[in-house]
Amino acid sequence: FFGTLLNTYAFFALYANIDGFENKQNQVPLSKREEIDRWILSRLNSLVANHVKLMDAYEVTKAARAISEFTIDHLSNWYVRRCRRRFWKSEMNENKLAAYQTLYECLISVCNLIAPFTPFLAEELYQNLNSVTKSENVESVHLTDLPETGEIDKELELKMELAQHVVY
């Protein structure tokens, strides 16, 4: 899990630095983002909802495994691999910006979710992400609130799950 998370962060940091992404641009509306962006954000929101439920029930191991599964199976092995060409494009257009914003949101949220389990790693990643963007107005991941659950599109999640089963 840690290797995958660090590799995903390194991928993001490398391309964000090359392109000068600082997350200062207006957020691309969800309706204008690619289907894969809407899917990963829906999966993230499902993870947040499940995480809160599991942590409230003191199911700490299940909560940690859910974060691990999301990061490895969905964020790294599916989203990042399917979106690499969007990051490789030379010009910063709305599509590429949406990919950066989506991946940034996922990484910041994962930092928040792993903070109780791996406090030092979560803090290091949070500081590295926020040192460039300054998007988060809190000086430590441990002072942030949990991400709020946003829009969940179960139909889209099921469609992408079917696509994953066909590919694997």
N, C-alpha and C positions, 0 to 999 in steps of 0.2 A: 504493500500500500504506500509506504513512505517513498519508495523509489519512483513509483508512478506519479505521485503527487509532485515530487520534486522535478521530475522530467517534464510534466505538464507546465509547471511554473517556469522552468527554464526555457521551454519552447515559447511561452507567452512573452517572457522578459526579453528574449533575443529579438523576436520580431517586433515587439512594441518599441524597443530601443531603436532599432533600425528605422522604423516608420515614425518615430517621435510621438507615439500615442501617449497622451497624458490624461485622457478621459475628461477633457475640458469641453469637448463639443457637446451640443445638445444630444440627449438620448434619442436614438432612432426608435420611433414607436414600434411596439410589438407587432402591430398589424403590417408594418413595412419590412419586417425581418423575414429571413428565409424560414421555411418550415422546420429545418433542423435546429435553428436558434430557438424557435418557439417550443420545440420538443424538449431541448435540454433545459430550458427554463421551467417548463412544466414538470420535468423530472426533478429538478432542484426544489421546486415548491412542494412536490410530493414528499421528497426527502425531508424537508424542514418540518412538514406536518407530522410525518412519521417519527422523526427525531424527538419532537416535543412530546408526543404521546408516549414513546418508549422511555424517555428520561423521566417523565412524570410518574411512570409505573416502576421506576428504578430498574429498568431492563437495559443496563449500561452496555453490556456486551452486544446485545442486538442493535443498539443505537450505533455503536462503533462499527459494527459489521455493515450496517446500511450505508454509512458514509464511505467505507472502503469499497463496497460494491458500486456505488454511484461513481466514485472517482476512477476506479479501474475500468469497469465495464462500459459505463456510459460516457463519462467526460473524456477520458483519455483514449480508450480503444475504439470509440465510435465517433464522438463529436469532433475531437481534434483531428483524427485521421481523415474524416470526411470533409473537413474544412481547410485542410492545409493549403490548397490552391487559392483560397480566398485570401489567406495571409501572404502568400507569395506574390500576389499581383503588385505591380509597381506603383500604381496610383492609389491614393486613399479616397475611395468612393464610399457611398452610403452602405453598400454591401460589406465592404471590408471593415468599415467602422462598426457596423452592427456585430460582426464576428468578434472584434476586439472587445466591445462592450459586453457581449454575452459571456465570453470567456473570463473577463475581469470579474463580472458579477458572480459567476460560479466559483472562482478562486477565492474571492473575499468571503463568500458565504461558507465555503468549506473551511476556511480559517476559523470562522466563528464557531462552526459546529465541532471542530476537533479540539478547540481550546481546552475543554475540561479533560481531555484524554492525553494530549501532547502539548502542554502549555508552551514549551520553549520553541518547538517547531512552528506552532501556530503564530506565535509572536514574531518570529523571524520572517516568515512569509508575509504576514500582515504588514510589518514595517517595510519590507522590500517593495511590496505592491504600493503601499500608501506613500512612500518617500518620493515617488515620481508623480503620482496622480494627485496626491493631497485631497482625494475625494472624500475620505473618511475624516470627520471632524473630531475623532477621538484618538488619543495618543497611544492607546494599547488595545489589542484585540480583547483583552480581559475586562475592559471597561465598556465594551459595546453591548448592545442588546442583541438577542438572537435575531436572525433575519425573520422578517414577517412572511407568512405564507401568502404568495401571490396567486395568480391565475393558474389553475390546474386544468389541463385538457386531457382527460382520460382517453378520449377517442384517438387523439393524436399519439398518445403514449402507446396505445394498443397497436396502432398502425406501424409505428416504428419498431415495436417489439416483434411484430410479424416479419418486417423487413430484416431484422437482425437474425431471426431464426432461419430465414431463407439463405442469408449470406453465410452464416456459420454452419 
